[in-house]
Amino acid sequence: MFHKLSDIQSKNIGEGTRIWQFCVVLAGAKIGKNCNICANVFRGGLLKWKNLFLG
């Protein structure tokens, strides 16, 4: 689930990951499965973990 107010440029986002409002995920970012990226997070690198909570 990706919030409509997030800016997601990456195609490498794991299944079940949720990204909330005002988040920016750059094109080179890789995010694992079942992660929860809360509001106002900027991500440009690799998040290899599963079931991660950021925010």
MILOBA-727593 format. One line per 3 residues: number of its first residue (from 1); their letters; for each residue x, y, z of C-alpha. Coordinates in nm, 2 decimals, always signed. Each point is the difference from the previous one (the first is absolute). Layout:
<rs>
NUM> a> X Y Z  ...
</rs>
This chain:
<rs>
1> mfh> +0.00 +0.00 +0.00  +0.15 +0.33 -0.10  -0.16 +0.33 +0.12
4> kls> -0.11 +0.23 -0.28  +0.21 +0.29 +0.16  +0.33 -0.20 -0.01
7> diq> +0.26 +0.04 -0.27  +0.11 -0.35 -0.10  +0.25 -0.02 -0.29
10> skn> +0.14 -0.35 +0.07  -0.14 -0.32 -0.16  +0.19 -0.22 +0.26
13> ige> -0.24 -0.01 +0.29  -0.09 -0.33 +0.17  -0.34 -0.15 +0.01
16> gtr> -0.21 +0.11 +0.30  +0.20 +0.32 +0.06  -0.20 +0.31 +0.10
19> iwq> +0.12 +0.35 -0.07  -0.19 +0.29 +0.15  -0.05 +0.37 -0.08
22> fcv> +0.29 +0.24 -0.07  +0.25 -0.28 -0.04  +0.26 +0.02 -0.28
25> vla> +0.15 -0.32 -0.14  +0.26 +0.07 -0.27  +0.05 -0.21 -0.31
28> gak> +0.30 -0.19 +0.12  -0.16 -0.11 +0.33  -0.07 -0.37 +0.08
31> igk> -0.24 -0.07 +0.28  -0.08 -0.35 +0.13  -0.33 -0.18 +0.07
34> ncn> -0.26 +0.10 +0.26  +0.17 +0.33 +0.10  -0.19 +0.30 +0.14
37> ica> +0.15 +0.33 -0.11  -0.18 +0.27 +0.21  -0.07 +0.36 -0.09
40> nvf> +0.28 +0.25 -0.09  +0.28 -0.26 -0.08  +0.26 +0.05 -0.27
43> rgg> +0.15 -0.32 -0.14  +0.27 -0.02 -0.27  +0.20 -0.31 +0.09
46> llk> -0.05 -0.37 +0.08  -0.23 -0.14 +0.27  +0.06 -0.37 -0.01
49> wkn> -0.20 -0.09 +0.31  -0.34 -0.15 +0.01  -0.27 +0.11 +0.23
52> lfl> +0.17 +0.34 +0.07  -0.17 +0.30 +0.15  +0.14 +0.35 -0.08
55> g> -0.15 +0.31 +0.13
</rs>
